[in-house]
Amino acid sequence: MIKEKMFKPNPGWGMLVAVFALFFGGLGLIIWNANQYSVIVPLIFVGIGMMLLAFISLFGFLAVAPNDSRVLLLFGDYKGTVRTSGFYWVNPFYSKKKLSLRVRNFETGSSQGHDKKNDAGMVIEKGRRSGGKPSKVNDRDGNPIDISAVVVWRVTDTAEALFEVDDFENYVEVQSEAALRVLASRHPYDSEDHEVSLRGSTSEVCDQLQTDIQERLDQAGVEVIEARISHLAYSPEIAAAMLQRQQAQAVVAARTQIVAGAVGMVEMALEHLEKDKIIDLDDERKASMVSNLLVVLCSDRHTQPVINTGSLYN
């Protein structure tokens, strides 16, 4: 495996002055020789050689912007990477591959359009990235869901990114999509027993997703900074049925809480009546009172009062 190694280039400003001096020195030598009565042919070749050397040296200059890098190759042999921003000069026969170290992000399911090039092969319009399309996958219980995620990443090892994988940007996108699908199939969409679920345990699921993607991208020299689920929903074909189930579960949970509260209020009322000796009730009347209170407290509609004009037992 090829690892990144740092390359220390020569400062560019001093070499720029030297190149201009070499070029104009050769040009001046040719002009001076041409004005002499007897032309010295070797001096003409020396002047041409100086100008040619200056011209070739121009290809050795490079400018590195912040959060940018240049990977240097000499006839296919990796020589190192320049990461420090500035103006430098290197061997003009080095091929210089530009590689950005900036933080990037993309949404799974999106696609990159093709670049438009002219007849000379120059890029005249960079392809645009389409919007992310949620991936359809089955969760652990077999329910079809639509899911997508946003992945934030950056290159940390330029040598691995260029030489270990083919097209590292596409590699990041494909592996992130695969990791998301595997993660979605390991957990249920929703859970009621405090089990890790896609909807209820967002932080844990996102941490797992980041770890899974990082394991897949270690050999590509890429660091995953963050991975977050951006879209999560049941697939349209079962969305209506799942919505009814969720509504039924919500109703049952609400009723359970209402009944628990109502039982506590009835118990408190009976204890208060007995403690303050307001009225003595036998078991039958206690049961009737409990039934009436539960109807009043648990009913989803307003109850209609009935006035008893007789005695307590009539």
Protein Blocks (a to p, Z undefined) as FASTA:
>chain_A
ZZddddddddfklmmmmmmmmmmmmmmmmmmmmmpmbdcfklmmmmmmmmmmmmmmmmmg
ccddehiacdddeehiafbdcfbgcdddddfkbccddddfbdcdddehiacddddddfko
pafbdcddddddddddddfkopacddddddddddfblklmmmmpghjllmmmmmmmmmmm
mmmmmpcfbdcelpacfklmmmlmmmmmmmmmmmmmmmnopacfbdcdfbdcddfklmmm
mmmmmmmmmmmmmmmmmmmmmmmmmmmmmmmmmmnomaccdfklmmmmmmmmmmmmmpcb
dcdddddfbdfkZZ
